[in-house]
């Protein structure tokens, strides 16, 4: 399927995908070989149940690079068709989409600022038109802003982190719920996974407590929304990554952060994006059919 790059009226924002600790503001992108290797190396788990309309259709926000790209790769290997949302790096998004298609999945790319309601509607409308009814959502898009103390954080940076990480997750979740529920009120079912962060419980003092606060809110959303939607057959969970080796750290001004922090992690290493993707894929799979309202920590024991 040819790429469907749709540009909304939104402007560029600092980040378009989650990286280490579940966030990113990095300007770079993985080489195409890295993305292709991720797809080829993704170990397929139990494939999603066959749906009346065919293959499951999953929206992944911030899917162009880092953890988001790894999630797209893993889900493609597991039999999902993907609506990949990105905000800045069209080339990275297309590289990921091309690799997903080479794995046998359909993929549509849409330029989206998740903090804007109109962009979110464009994303889900495009997914439905090009791929079919949406059955899954991965809320992965997030920004951190620069490392530092809260007292030194600019107000516009604080607002942007809240708008993308929390408001964007709320807007995408709301639209997904509407699409997963029939007009009659009968549930079609589906699953939502929020990419949170271990920062939600660690607090990240001296680095980005504002980011940690938004991720704690994302965890609360997963718990509350799972109870609200359980009767509708819609499961809601979250994955909380710890330190993950992506280009996010360089974007925050500390490229050596993974190596520096690794000794303080019980497993003595940073995680890989594919390890987080595996947790997301499991929560979307039939193997997790009785799991809802759970925050799955993938932080190396930290």
HELIX and SHEET records of a PDB file:
HELIX    1   1 UNK A   20  UNK A   22  5                                   3    
HELIX    2   2 UNK A   32  UNK A   41  1                                  10    
HELIX    3   3 UNK A   66  UNK A   77  1                                  12    
HELIX    4   4 UNK A   90  UNK A  102  1                                  13    
HELIX    5   5 UNK A  117  UNK A  130  1                                  14    
HELIX    6   6 UNK A  150  UNK A  152  5                                   3    
HELIX    7   7 UNK A  155  UNK A  162  1                                   8    
HELIX    8   8 UNK A  163  UNK A  167  3                                   5    
HELIX    9   9 UNK A  168  UNK A  179  1                                  12    
HELIX   10  10 UNK A  199  UNK A  202  1                                   4    
HELIX   11  11 UNK A  209  UNK A  229  1                                  21    
HELIX   12  12 UNK A  230  UNK A  232  5                                   3    
HELIX   13  13 UNK A  248  UNK A  251  1                                   4    
HELIX   14  14 UNK A  257  UNK A  262  1                                   6    
HELIX   15  15 UNK A  273  UNK A  284  1                                  12    
HELIX   16  16 UNK A  286  UNK A  288  5                                   3    
SHEET    1   A 8 UNK A   6  UNK A   7  0                                        
SHEET    2   A 8 UNK A 107  UNK A 111  1                                        
SHEET    3   A 8 UNK A  81  UNK A  86  1                                        
SHEET    4   A 8 UNK A  57  UNK A  61  1                                        
SHEET    5   A 8 UNK A 136  UNK A 139  1                                        
SHEET    6   A 8 UNK A 190  UNK A 195  1                                        
SHEET    7   A 8 UNK A 234  UNK A 241  1                                        
SHEET    8   A 8 UNK A 295  UNK A 298  1                                        
END                                                                             
